[in-house]
């Protein structure tokens, strides 16, 4: 069951193809993938969380060493995960601005390209800032759960005292240096998405599963990605066909 599911993650193949390789029917393959993905995704509290205690200083220092940007606890952005049309009256809300069906997934990366927070319940048409504004993560930062630490986001987010974005029209040398440091530091999350999708091509090639199962697959691959980072697995080579 585990090997069949990992084969699906690694190829993004049709269920009948994955089932044929394992010698089971397409419907059985679907049930196996759903069950195993749910089991792996249930490990989320253990493997996906923002740093606490002494680890905060380690993460702050890791980000600071990139471009001298202080107090950063994570870089935030969203990425689209391709899905088939879910059908029904609300199907079109899953069509994104690039005209394909997707889930818009929000994640926070640390300096080691580990996934520290993930939200994967919003349709492709949802704007990045809307996802963040309705997230538990925003509430935590508003309540200062994470102290004076900050997130870095792109210009699609609203600038806040806990989420810093680039300056739109930098003029002075200091403003240009700020933008340069911001871009270099926030680049971690973009690199994360590239590695995550190369490690699990099903995220780039699309899934023909029910939405609930797709959400489990996304979280499960996030858990496995963090385990791979902890075990210092080799980073997958660049694939021109993988969409970030």
C-alpha positions as CSV (number, residue, x, y, z in Angstrom):
1,X,0.0,0.0,0.0
2,X,2.8,2.4,0.9
3,X,4.8,1.6,-2.2
4,X,1.7,2.1,-4.5
5,X,1.1,5.5,-2.9
6,X,4.7,6.6,-3.2
7,X,4.6,5.5,-6.8
8,X,1.6,7.8,-7.3
9,X,3.4,10.7,-5.6
10,X,6.5,10.2,-7.7
11,X,4.8,10.0,-11.1
12,X,1.4,11.6,-11.0
13,X,0.2,8.8,-13.2
14,X,-3.4,7.8,-13.9
15,X,-4.9,5.6,-11.2
16,X,-5.3,2.8,-13.6
17,X,-1.6,3.0,-14.5
18,X,-0.5,2.9,-10.9
19,X,-3.0,0.1,-10.2
20,X,-1.7,-1.9,-13.1
21,X,1.8,-1.7,-11.8
22,X,0.7,-2.9,-8.4
23,X,-1.8,-5.5,-9.9
24,X,-4.9,-3.9,-8.4
25,X,-8.0,-2.2,-9.9
26,X,-8.2,1.5,-10.3
27,X,-10.8,1.8,-7.5
28,X,-8.6,-0.1,-5.1
29,X,-5.6,2.1,-6.0
30,X,-7.8,5.2,-5.2
31,X,-8.8,3.8,-1.8
32,X,-5.2,2.8,-1.0
33,X,-3.8,6.3,-1.9
34,X,-6.6,7.9,0.2
35,X,-5.9,5.7,3.2
36,X,-2.1,6.0,3.2
37,X,-2.2,9.7,2.5
38,X,-4.5,10.3,5.4
39,X,-2.2,8.3,7.7
40,X,0.9,10.3,6.6
41,X,-1.0,13.6,6.8
42,X,-2.0,12.8,10.4
43,X,1.7,13.3,11.3
44,X,1.4,17.0,10.4
45,X,1.5,18.2,14.1
46,X,4.8,16.4,14.5
47,X,6.6,17.6,11.3
48,X,4.9,20.9,10.3
49,X,5.0,23.7,12.8
50,X,6.6,27.1,13.3
51,X,9.7,27.1,15.5
52,X,9.4,27.6,19.2
53,X,11.8,28.3,22.1
54,X,15.5,27.9,21.3
55,X,14.8,26.9,17.7
56,X,13.5,30.4,17.0
57,X,17.0,31.8,17.5
58,X,18.4,29.2,15.1
59,X,15.9,30.1,12.4
60,X,16.4,33.8,12.9
61,X,20.2,33.3,12.6
62,X,19.7,31.1,9.5
63,X,17.7,33.8,7.7
64,X,20.1,36.5,8.9
65,X,23.1,34.8,7.3
66,X,21.4,35.0,3.9
67,X,21.2,38.8,3.6
68,X,21.4,40.3,7.2
69,X,17.6,40.5,7.6
70,X,16.8,40.2,11.3
71,X,14.0,38.6,13.2
72,X,12.7,36.5,10.3
73,X,10.8,33.3,11.3
74,X,9.6,32.4,7.8
75,X,9.0,33.3,4.2
76,X,5.4,33.0,3.0
77,X,3.9,32.6,-0.5
78,X,1.2,30.6,-2.3
79,X,1.5,28.1,-5.2
80,X,-1.1,26.4,-7.4
81,X,-1.6,22.6,-7.3
82,X,-3.3,21.4,-10.5
83,X,-6.5,19.4,-10.1
84,X,-9.2,18.2,-12.4
85,X,-12.5,20.1,-12.5
86,X,-14.4,19.1,-9.3
87,X,-17.7,19.5,-11.1
88,X,-20.9,21.0,-9.7
89,X,-22.2,24.5,-9.5
90,X,-19.0,25.9,-7.8
91,X,-16.5,24.3,-10.2
92,X,-15.4,27.6,-11.7
93,X,-14.1,29.0,-8.5
94,X,-11.3,26.5,-8.8
95,X,-10.2,27.9,-12.1
96,X,-7.2,30.2,-11.5
97,X,-6.0,33.3,-13.4
98,X,-4.0,31.0,-15.7
99,X,-7.3,29.3,-16.6
100,X,-6.6,25.8,-15.3
101,X,-8.3,24.2,-12.2
102,X,-6.2,24.3,-9.0
103,X,-6.0,24.6,-5.3
104,X,-4.1,27.7,-4.1
105,X,-1.8,26.4,-1.4
106,X,-0.2,28.7,1.2
107,X,3.1,27.7,2.8
108,X,5.7,29.1,5.1
109,X,9.4,28.1,4.5
110,X,12.3,28.3,6.8
111,X,15.9,29.0,5.8
112,X,16.5,25.2,5.4
113,X,13.5,25.0,2.9
114,X,11.4,23.1,5.4
115,X,7.6,23.6,5.3
116,X,6.7,25.3,8.6
117,X,3.0,26.0,8.0
118,X,0.6,25.0,5.2
119,X,-3.0,25.8,4.2
120,X,-4.5,23.8,1.3
121,X,-8.3,24.4,1.4
122,X,-8.7,27.4,-0.9
123,X,-9.8,27.2,-4.6
124,X,-7.5,28.5,-7.4
125,X,-9.4,31.7,-7.8
126,X,-8.6,32.8,-4.2
127,X,-6.1,35.6,-3.8
128,X,-2.9,35.0,-1.7
129,X,-3.7,37.9,0.6
130,X,-7.3,36.6,1.1
131,X,-6.0,33.2,2.1
132,X,-3.6,34.7,4.7
133,X,-6.2,37.1,6.1
134,X,-8.5,34.1,6.8
135,X,-5.8,31.9,8.2
136,X,-5.0,30.8,11.8
137,X,-1.4,32.0,11.1
138,X,-2.6,35.6,10.8
139,X,-4.5,35.4,14.0
140,X,-1.5,34.0,15.8
141,X,0.7,36.9,14.6
142,X,-1.9,39.4,15.5
143,X,-2.1,37.9,19.0
144,X,1.8,38.0,19.2
145,X,2.0,34.3,19.7
146,X,5.3,34.4,17.9
147,X,6.7,37.4,19.7
148,X,8.3,40.1,17.6
149,X,9.3,37.7,14.9
150,X,8.3,38.5,11.3
151,X,7.3,36.9,8.0
152,X,8.5,38.0,4.6
153,X,6.0,38.1,1.8
154,X,5.8,39.4,-1.8
155,X,3.9,42.5,-2.9
156,X,0.7,40.5,-3.1
157,X,0.3,40.8,0.7
158,X,-0.5,43.9,2.7
159,X,2.5,45.3,4.6
160,X,2.1,44.8,8.4
161,X,4.3,45.0,11.4
162,X,4.6,41.2,11.4
163,X,4.6,40.6,7.6
164,X,7.0,42.8,5.6
165,X,6.7,43.2,1.9
166,X,9.0,44.9,-0.7
167,X,8.9,48.7,-1.2
168,X,7.1,49.5,-4.4
169,X,9.1,52.5,-5.4
170,X,12.5,52.5,-3.7
171,X,14.4,55.7,-4.1
172,X,17.2,55.9,-1.5
173,X,20.2,53.6,-1.2
174,X,18.7,52.3,2.1
175,X,15.4,51.5,0.5
176,X,17.1,49.7,-2.4
177,X,19.3,47.7,0.1
178,X,16.1,46.8,2.0
179,X,14.5,45.4,-1.1
180,X,17.6,43.5,-2.1
181,X,17.8,41.9,1.3
182,X,14.1,41.2,1.4
183,X,14.1,39.5,-2.1
184,X,17.2,37.4,-1.3
185,X,15.8,36.2,2.0
186,X,12.2,35.5,0.8
187,X,13.6,33.5,-2.1
188,X,13.6,30.5,0.2
189,X,9.9,29.9,-0.2
190,X,10.2,30.0,-4.0
191,X,13.1,27.5,-3.9
192,X,11.0,25.3,-1.5
193,X,8.2,25.1,-4.0
194,X,10.5,24.0,-6.8
195,X,12.1,21.3,-4.7
196,X,8.8,20.1,-3.3
197,X,7.2,19.7,-6.7
198,X,10.3,18.0,-8.2
199,X,10.4,15.6,-5.3
200,X,6.7,14.8,-5.7
201,X,5.8,15.4,-9.4
202,X,2.1,14.6,-8.7
203,X,1.9,18.2,-7.3
204,X,3.0,19.6,-10.6
205,X,1.3,17.3,-13.1
206,X,-2.2,17.3,-11.4
207,X,-4.4,14.9,-9.5
208,X,-7.6,13.2,-10.5
209,X,-8.9,12.5,-7.1
210,X,-11.7,13.9,-4.9
211,X,-10.9,17.2,-3.2
212,X,-10.6,15.8,0.3
213,X,-8.1,13.2,-1.0
214,X,-6.1,15.8,-2.8
215,X,-5.8,17.9,0.3
216,X,-4.5,14.8,2.2
217,X,-1.9,14.1,-0.6
218,X,-0.7,17.7,-0.4
219,X,-0.2,17.6,3.4
220,X,1.3,14.1,3.2
221,X,3.9,15.2,0.7
222,X,4.7,18.2,2.8
223,X,5.3,15.9,5.8
224,X,7.5,13.6,3.6
225,X,9.4,16.6,2.2
226,X,10.3,17.7,5.8
227,X,11.4,14.2,6.6
228,X,13.6,14.2,3.5
229,X,15.1,17.5,4.6
230,X,15.8,16.2,8.1
231,X,17.4,13.1,6.6
232,X,19.5,15.4,4.2
233,X,18.1,13.6,1.1
234,X,19.6,14.8,-2.1
235,X,17.8,17.7,-3.8
236,X,16.0,16.5,-7.0
237,X,17.5,17.9,-10.3
238,X,15.7,20.8,-12.0
239,X,12.9,19.7,-14.2
240,X,11.7,22.2,-16.9
241,X,8.2,20.6,-17.0
242,X,7.6,21.3,-13.2
243,X,5.4,24.4,-12.7
244,X,6.0,26.4,-9.5
